[in-house]
């Protein structure tokens, strides 16, 4: 029986379809690999960001403590204390935002890979006071400043 080349055309079509599906598969595989790599590198950046922001929180807390000590000693101004409080609050907000971004990236990486080995970040209890080092810890003793003019009591 003669089919007019129909079976040869269908065979050629199936070979072309197989080749097309091979290219589609490799394209999809490359896209998935790219997404996983991006999620991984983004997670690495967020880990570095967590370290940086936690150090920033500790630094601004220490700055606030020193501003309060200077104010109590009469050397600093209330403005310095308020500015330090603002900086400390901003640093803590950035730290909590960094934790949120890290957890989001962990979820993306888990979703893209199906792995559950990456742990979520729970906020660490950052110390409110720096650890005491006997070598570098210098006690600040407030010393009253002398008045530039002598005030005499009125005679009775």
Buried (B, 14 or more C-beta within 10 A) or exposed (E): EEEEEEEEEEEEEEEEEEEEEEEEEEEEEEEEEEBBEBBBEBBEEBBEBBEEBBEBBBEBBBBBBBBBBBBEBEEBEEEBBEBBBEBBEEBBEBBEEBBEBBBEBBEBBBEBBEEEEBEEBEEEEEEEEEEEEEEEEEEEEEEEEEEEEEEEEEEE
